[in-house]
Amino acid sequence: MTGVQTCALPIYIARASAGPLLKKLELFDDYRGKNIPKNKKSLAFGLTLQHSSRTLTDVEVEGVVQSVMAALGQQLGAVLR
């Protein structure tokens, strides 16, 4: 299985859980190696959030991040490192 295939599910879950403020989601790092347990990987995502008519509040942005992290944690056992 390629790296792209193994990242498809986390990307799908992140997109599905981010809600309507998500405009772009980018996987910018897929790391396996030193300081990462065997059979684990570290994924880093960039999320672009935007409302069409106003600036987002810190609370709104944090809510999206928490929603994404909760979904990844519940469905894949992901943890923030």
C-alpha positions as CSV (number, residue, x, y, z in Angstrom):
1,M,0.0,0.0,0.0
2,T,1.4,3.4,-0.9
3,G,1.7,6.4,1.4
4,V,-1.1,8.1,-0.5
5,Q,-3.4,5.2,0.0
6,T,-2.6,4.9,3.7
7,C,-3.4,8.6,4.2
8,A,-6.7,8.6,2.4
9,L,-8.8,7.6,5.5
10,P,-7.3,10.2,7.8
11,I,-7.8,12.9,5.1
12,Y,-11.4,11.8,4.6
13,I,-12.2,11.8,8.3
14,A,-10.6,15.2,8.8
15,R,-12.6,16.7,5.9
16,A,-15.8,15.2,7.1
17,S,-15.4,16.4,10.6
18,A,-14.2,19.9,9.9
19,G,-17.5,21.3,8.8
20,P,-18.5,24.1,6.4
21,L,-15.7,26.5,7.4
22,L,-13.0,24.2,5.8
23,K,-11.9,25.6,2.5
24,K,-8.7,23.6,2.0
25,L,-7.1,20.6,3.7
26,E,-3.5,19.7,2.9
27,L,-1.4,16.8,4.1
28,F,2.1,18.3,4.3
29,D,4.1,15.7,6.2
30,D,3.9,11.9,6.5
31,Y,6.8,10.9,8.8
32,R,7.9,7.5,10.0
33,G,11.2,7.0,11.8
34,K,13.1,8.2,14.8
35,N,10.9,9.0,17.8
36,I,7.8,7.5,16.2
37,P,6.8,4.0,17.5
38,K,7.0,1.1,15.0
39,N,3.8,0.7,13.0
40,K,2.9,4.3,13.7
41,K,3.3,7.5,11.6
42,S,3.1,11.2,12.2
43,L,0.8,13.1,9.8
44,A,0.7,16.9,9.7
45,F,-2.2,18.7,8.1
46,G,-2.8,22.3,7.1
47,L,-6.3,23.5,7.3
48,T,-7.6,26.7,5.7
49,L,-10.7,27.9,7.3
50,Q,-12.8,30.7,6.0
51,H,-16.3,32.3,6.5
52,S,-17.6,34.1,3.4
53,S,-18.5,37.3,5.1
54,R,-16.5,37.8,8.3
55,T,-13.4,37.0,10.3
56,L,-13.4,33.8,12.3
57,T,-13.0,34.0,16.0
58,D,-10.4,32.0,17.9
59,V,-13.2,30.0,19.5
60,E,-14.5,29.0,16.1
61,V,-11.1,27.9,14.8
62,E,-10.3,26.0,18.0
63,G,-13.7,24.3,17.7
64,V,-12.9,23.0,14.2
65,V,-9.5,21.8,15.3
66,Q,-11.0,20.0,18.3
67,S,-13.6,18.4,16.1
68,V,-11.1,17.1,13.7
69,M,-8.8,15.8,16.4
70,A,-11.7,14.1,18.2
71,A,-12.9,12.4,15.1
72,L,-9.4,11.2,14.2
73,G,-8.9,10.0,17.8
74,Q,-12.2,8.1,18.0
75,Q,-12.0,6.5,14.5
76,L,-8.3,5.9,14.2
77,G,-6.8,6.2,17.7
78,A,-4.9,9.3,16.6
79,V,-3.2,11.5,19.2
80,L,-1.7,14.9,19.1
81,R,2.0,14.8,19.6
